[in-house]
Amino acid sequence: MILRVAVATGLWLLSAIVMAGQADSPDADGPVVFQGATYYAPFYAIDSETGDYAGFDIALFEAIAGTAGFEVAYRFDDWDTVQHNLTTGRVDVVPMFVSPERAERYSFTDPILIENHLLFGYQDAASHRNLKSLAGYRIAAEGGAYALQELQRRNIDATLIKTNSEAEALQRVVRGEADYALVPTHIGYYSLEKQGLHQLSALSPPVLPVAYAYAVHPGQPELLEAINAALIQLQRQGVRRELQEQWLAPYDPENVYESGSYWWLIGVGLLVVALVIAIGWYRYRTWQPAAPPASAPAADTEPVTGLLQKAPFMAQVQAQLAGRTSRDGALILVAIDDYAYLQHIADDETNRALLQRTAERLQRILPGPIGYLDLNQFAGLVDSDHETVIRRIGAINDLVVEVYGQRLPVELTMGVALLSGTADDITETLRRARLALHDALQQRVPCQRYAAALEPDVEDLALVNDLKQALTARQLTWYFQAQFSLDEQRVTGAEMLIRWQHPRRGWISPERFIRLAEQHRLINIITRQLIGKAEQVLRHWRELHYDGRLSINVSARDLADDAIIEMLVETFKPFTGLLTIEITETALMQDIETIAANLRRLSAAGIRISLDDYGTGYSSLNYLKLFPINEIKIDRDFIRHLETSDRDNKLTQASIQLAHELNALIVAEGVESQPIMDRLMELGCDVVQGYGIARPLPESEFLEFARKDRN
């Protein structure tokens, strides 16, 4: 179970931790010094065009610093110098792989992720199932890196070629100076793409799974505690996962090595590494899986469960189907609920036993071939009467794990795909079953049967990938729609609106890509970019002596995010009363208490709160009661028919009167004509916004519009 004690003392003490008598310690009043090797993309590097520090490690540590409340200074140097600086206390934090030798010298945070290594070589070269088979070959690896140290420690009888970087190791293979390069997975795929080394490919399963963490100077325990506390908070908020998807997912491994015999080690590695600091490395380095049952060839079976691996399972299913005239039946996938969580709270022996017991139960029920295709994914083919089999699997109720003396019941989830009537493609059936299983796990239902409605929108999937790239390249733009005060008869501010011009598809509707961003956990990245841009805009306006207010839209998900709230409070301290956050009432359905508390904090910091789309949801009055609302925006649906609808007139007038009773400003959206504006003035509306005033404009054009309006 992962538990951490919250930081009890003020975080300003972090940079004041100095080892007694150590002249090389960092300045007590200075920022936390983060150092890395000169180039380690996609984890960190200096952007050649902008000169900015960028990469997964940088983005994550920025989020950590924002959560923990310290500043960061970045430095880069050769790897030997970096390690020396951390040892002597010249720097505070260095990201690196965890090893027993390094754990003796440094303190390590909780693992950021588990990184595997791959052997890269020419596509026609021999593949290797393990490192021992590399005897007699020339292997290139970065000098001083974890991979090279492990090859030396394991006494691999190969010619080891030390290089200055992973990229150079790959180049040695291209030039024929090495047979293979052993490099971390994401760095390998990143280098292949950026250097155009398409003649190389991965020729091994994932090997050397290792924890990747932040190494901290041992004289700074408070800093270590603060980073761990921030990591836990960011993990709960999904920030680490979002950053990993943004920076590392584009370089995830392809299915270039078919053997599944090593994939289960990734899951086991996750658990083992989580126990490294507490119980040492011995078990991780000496444990070997039990031999598979004698009834099946070792190459065909998965070591823990004894079930068929993917390739032999698929082959048996295909052979069984080939001899049948009837195509009745189904492919059933079974997963253990919350298995990732169980991996973290239970030890490796308990988790292996759970997999084995699950396999035994399924073998009693499933009549045909049974496979263990991937981490936490069992599969079975049912000839007929699959509904009976589904009910029997659903009735399994004796699976438990014992953690810290507590017996936790374990449930199973199923995804089912029916076989088609003719020449069934088992690969397609498996894909459909996986889709059904994924939906069942997402919906928290015991079983889901495949249906066409479960298929993802292919165009949306492509758009999500493009959106990730656009966010990385900061290609989203911002427009400003004027807000006009009916009382002062001038432009008093603007709403900042996000826009995306796709290089091939043209302008993408904000409603569409914001929806996709919410679904795929990209909205937090958009919000952070929004906050940064809004701060730049207000600073620019101040330099121009323009006192306009700026309104921005923040999602309900981010309003429940303490890190985002902290970022808003700190960023806009110099601009008290000038920023308005618009919240959409139709989106405020969850975490109401958390959001209410966070909105009160924002209000206390001088940030105004606006209730957008007022009247379109079911809880308008309740939100006015719960939240510190400074402004109410009447939805355009109530505005557009003011000239003809007596009902809309009465509703609008009532809303205006209510807002004024609550000392809130009232803003009418969607104003497109002078008669509508005149009527709103008669009803006592304060501010109007819409195409009748001005369309959304780039910042420079908006400022010119506001200047002309003022004159």
DANORNOR-V23700 format. One record per run of one state. SS is the DSSP state (hx for helix, st for strand, lp for the rest). FROM is the first residue (numbers start at 1). TO is the last residue. If there is no record, write none. Layout:
# DANORNOR-V23700
SS:FROM:TO
SS:FROM:TO
This chain:
# DANORNOR-V23700
lp:1:10
hx:11:16
lp:17:31
st:32:37
lp:38:39
st:40:40
lp:41:43
st:44:46
lp:47:52
st:53:54
lp:55:55
hx:56:68
lp:69:71
st:72:77
lp:78:78
hx:79:88
lp:89:92
st:93:97
lp:98:99
hx:100:105
lp:106:106
st:107:108
lp:109:112
st:113:122
lp:123:127
st:128:128
lp:129:130
hx:131:134
lp:135:137
st:138:142
lp:143:145
hx:146:153
lp:154:158
st:159:163
lp:164:165
hx:166:174
lp:175:179
st:180:184
hx:185:195
lp:196:199
st:200:202
lp:203:203
st:204:204
lp:205:206
st:207:216
lp:217:220
hx:221:237
lp:238:238
hx:239:247
lp:248:248
hx:249:251
lp:252:262
hx:263:274
lp:275:275
hx:276:279
lp:280:281
hx:282:286
lp:287:297
hx:298:300
st:301:301
lp:302:307
st:308:308
lp:309:309
hx:310:322
lp:323:329
st:330:336
lp:337:338
hx:339:345
lp:346:347
hx:348:365
lp:366:369
st:370:374
lp:375:376
st:377:382
lp:383:385
hx:386:394
lp:395:399
st:400:403
lp:404:405
st:406:409
lp:410:411
st:412:418
lp:419:425
hx:426:443
lp:444:446
st:447:449
lp:450:451
hx:452:454
lp:455:457
hx:458:472
lp:473:476
st:477:485
lp:486:489
st:490:502
lp:503:505
st:506:508
lp:509:509
hx:510:519
lp:520:522
hx:523:543
lp:544:548
st:549:553
lp:554:555
hx:556:559
lp:560:561
hx:562:571
lp:572:572
hx:573:575
lp:576:578
st:579:584
hx:585:587
lp:588:591
hx:592:604
lp:605:607
st:608:614
lp:615:619
hx:620:626
lp:627:630
st:631:634
lp:635:635
hx:636:639
lp:640:645
hx:646:661
lp:662:664
st:665:668
lp:669:673
hx:674:683
lp:684:686
st:687:688
lp:689:696
st:697:697
lp:698:698
hx:699:710
lp:711:711
